[in-house]
């Protein structure tokens, strides 16, 4: 039996087809779990987030717009945001499990972290790695703290002992540079959280 395309699955979910949700879960639960585990560093909480993400997909399926990007990107974005929200509720970051750009994104396709599997092909990943490595160190550091540590711009400013405006500028410039070389779809769902 040929697997249904994502667009058909999400359409069936909006009509409350539980078998479509089950198929979507089978397809993307490992990705969601990997993202949650990477952000949280806790397997039990990552499992809870995985369940929570698919409940949200069930509830919010009608809000997904195919023209805004891939379903996989939308689901990954929900997983990342829910995981960061969980960290903020705890008000503590498990630093021993957090990752920096250098640890996550070496240009080695044989040693990709699980969170990258299925999200981009080798060529896209190579473009991303080269582009980020070409950024000035200050921009790369601010971007890493925002994406991999889930920090707000204010938290980054405090951690780096830099003015908030400087941090905002570094992140904005980094994203502008990346947008000029990376396909726009690679940045979907990876927005920087503004200050709370």
KAZI-V824546 format. One record per residue. N is the residue number from 1. RES is the residue in one letter. PHI is phi in degrees with one decimal (none if undefined). PSI is psi in radians with two decimals (none if undefined). OMEGA is omega in whole degrees, 0 to 359 (999 if undefined). Layout:
{{N/RES/PHI/PSI/OMEGA} {N/RES/PHI/PSI/OMEGA}}
//
This chain:
{{1/X/none/2.26/181} {2/X/-76.3/2.28/179} {3/X/-62.9/2.52/178} {4/X/-73.3/2.53/176} {5/X/-66.9/2.72/181} {6/X/-53.9/-0.73/183} {7/X/-60.4/-0.65/179} {8/X/-73.6/-0.65/178} {9/X/-61.5/-0.81/183} {10/X/-67.9/-0.59/176} {11/X/-63.8/-0.74/179} {12/X/-67.3/-0.60/178} {13/X/-65.6/-0.67/178} {14/X/-63.3/-0.40/177} {15/X/-94.2/0.22/175} {16/X/67.7/0.71/176} {17/X/-90.8/1.83/183} {18/X/-67.1/-0.50/179} {19/X/-67.5/-0.56/177} {20/X/-67.5/-0.70/177} {21/X/-63.8/-0.71/178} {22/X/-61.1/-0.75/179} {23/X/-66.4/-0.71/178} {24/X/-64.1/-0.71/178} {25/X/-60.5/-0.81/179} {26/X/-60.2/-0.61/183} {27/X/-75.7/-0.69/190} {28/X/-120.8/0.01/182} {29/X/-63.9/-0.63/180} {30/X/-65.2/-0.72/177} {31/X/-62.2/-0.83/181} {32/X/-61.6/-0.80/179} {33/X/-60.3/-0.75/180} {34/X/-61.6/-0.75/179} {35/X/-63.6/-0.84/181} {36/X/-62.3/-0.75/180} {37/X/-64.6/-0.70/180} {38/X/-63.2/-0.73/182} {39/X/-76.3/-0.75/188} {40/X/-91.1/-0.55/182} {41/X/70.3/0.39/183} {42/X/-140.5/1.99/186} {43/X/-62.3/-0.74/182} {44/X/-64.2/-0.79/179} {45/X/-68.0/-0.61/177} {46/X/-62.7/-0.65/176} {47/X/-64.8/-0.73/178} {48/X/-63.3/-0.75/179} {49/X/-63.1/-0.70/179} {50/X/-58.9/-0.82/178} {51/X/-62.6/-0.75/181} {52/X/-61.6/-0.71/180} {53/X/-61.1/-0.76/182} {54/X/-75.0/-0.45/171} {55/X/-65.5/-0.75/178} {56/X/-64.7/-0.70/177} {57/X/-59.8/-0.75/178} {58/X/-60.8/-0.78/183} {59/X/-74.2/-0.60/188} {60/X/-110.3/0.25/184} {61/X/-54.3/-0.63/182} {62/X/-69.2/-0.30/180} {63/X/-85.4/-0.19/179} {64/X/-72.7/2.32/179} {65/X/-118.0/1.99/182} {66/X/-55.0/-0.55/182} {67/X/-73.5/-0.25/181} {68/X/-87.4/-0.20/180} {69/X/146.9/3.11/182} {70/X/-68.2/2.58/177} {71/X/-61.0/-0.69/179} {72/X/-58.9/-0.70/180} {73/X/-66.7/-0.71/178} {74/X/-61.9/-0.80/180} {75/X/-65.0/-0.75/179} {76/X/-61.8/-0.66/178} {77/X/-64.7/-0.75/177} {78/X/-60.3/-0.77/181} {79/X/-61.4/-0.80/180} {80/X/-63.7/-0.82/182} {81/X/-64.8/-0.72/178} {82/X/-65.0/-0.65/179} {83/X/-66.3/-0.76/179} {84/X/-65.5/-0.69/176} {85/X/-59.4/-0.68/179} {86/X/-63.5/-0.74/178} {87/X/-61.1/-0.76/181} {88/X/-65.7/-0.59/176} {89/X/-65.0/-0.66/178} {90/X/-72.7/-0.49/184} {91/X/61.7/0.46/176} {92/X/-146.9/2.53/181} {93/X/-110.6/2.21/176} {94/X/-74.5/1.45/187} {95/X/-55.7/-0.54/180} {96/X/-64.3/-0.35/181} {97/X/-109.9/-0.03/181} {98/X/-77.9/2.82/183} {99/X/-130.1/2.66/175} {100/X/-107.1/2.93/181} {101/X/-54.5/-0.78/183} {102/X/-61.3/-0.62/182} {103/X/-77.1/-0.54/186} {104/X/-87.6/-0.66/199} {105/X/-125.5/0.82/170} {106/X/-68.5/2.63/182} {107/X/-83.2/1.15/181} {108/X/-133.4/1.70/186} {109/X/-63.9/-0.35/180} {110/X/-80.0/-0.22/182} {111/X/-125.9/0.73/179} {112/X/-71.6/2.42/173} {113/X/-67.6/2.65/184} {114/X/-54.6/-0.58/183} {115/X/-62.6/-0.44/181} {116/X/-83.3/-0.39/184} {117/X/-61.2/2.23/177} {118/X/83.0/-0.23/183} {119/X/-88.4/-0.51/178} {120/X/-154.0/2.64/179} {121/X/-81.8/3.06/185} {122/X/-60.3/-0.74/181} {123/X/-61.9/-0.82/179} {124/X/-60.5/-0.75/181} {125/X/-63.8/-0.71/178} {126/X/-63.0/-0.74/178} {127/X/-61.4/-0.78/180} {128/X/-62.0/-0.83/181} {129/X/-61.3/-0.85/180} {130/X/-61.1/-0.73/182} {131/X/-65.8/-0.77/180} {132/X/-68.3/-0.71/179} {133/X/-64.9/-0.41/179} {134/X/-80.5/-0.21/179} {135/X/-69.6/2.63/172} {136/X/-58.4/2.60/185} {137/X/-55.6/-0.67/182} {138/X/-65.6/-0.69/179} {139/X/-69.6/-0.73/180} {140/X/-62.6/-0.71/180} {141/X/-64.7/-0.80/179} {142/X/-62.9/-0.72/179} {143/X/-64.2/-0.73/179} {144/X/-62.6/-0.76/179} {145/X/-64.3/-0.62/180} {146/X/-73.1/-0.82/186} {147/X/-81.1/-0.81/187} {148/X/-91.5/-0.41/179} {149/X/-106.0/-0.15/177} {150/X/66.6/0.43/183} {151/X/-81.9/2.56/173} {152/X/-75.7/2.92/178} {153/X/-62.5/-0.65/178} {154/X/-63.9/-0.75/178} {155/X/-63.2/-0.67/178} {156/X/-64.3/-0.78/179} {157/X/-58.8/-0.77/179} {158/X/-66.0/-0.75/182} {159/X/-65.2/-0.70/182} {160/X/-89.1/-0.06/183} {161/X/54.9/0.81/180} {162/X/-122.8/2.69/175} {163/X/-63.0/2.55/180} {164/X/-56.6/-0.73/180} {165/X/-60.1/-0.64/179} {166/X/-65.4/-0.77/179} {167/X/-63.5/-0.80/179} {168/X/-58.8/-0.75/180} {169/X/-64.7/-0.75/180} {170/X/-61.3/-0.78/180} {171/X/-66.5/-0.77/180} {172/X/-61.1/-0.82/180} {173/X/-63.2/-0.71/179} {174/X/-61.6/-0.81/180} {175/X/-65.4/-0.66/178} {176/X/-63.1/-0.74/179} {177/X/-64.6/-0.75/181} {178/X/-65.4/-0.66/181} {179/X/-63.8/-0.44/181} {180/X/-75.6/-0.35/183} {181/X/-118.5/-0.27/184} {182/X/-107.9/2.46/176} {183/X/-57.5/2.37/182} {184/X/-52.4/-0.58/181} {185/X/-64.8/-0.38/179} {186/X/-72.8/-0.35/180} {187/X/-97.3/-0.16/180} {188/X/-61.3/2.42/177} {189/X/77.1/0.07/180} {190/X/-118.0/0.71/183} {191/X/-70.2/2.64/176} {192/X/-81.5/2.30/178} {193/X/-75.1/2.29/176} {194/X/-77.6/2.98/180} {195/X/-59.6/2.50/180} {196/X/-66.6/none/999}}
//
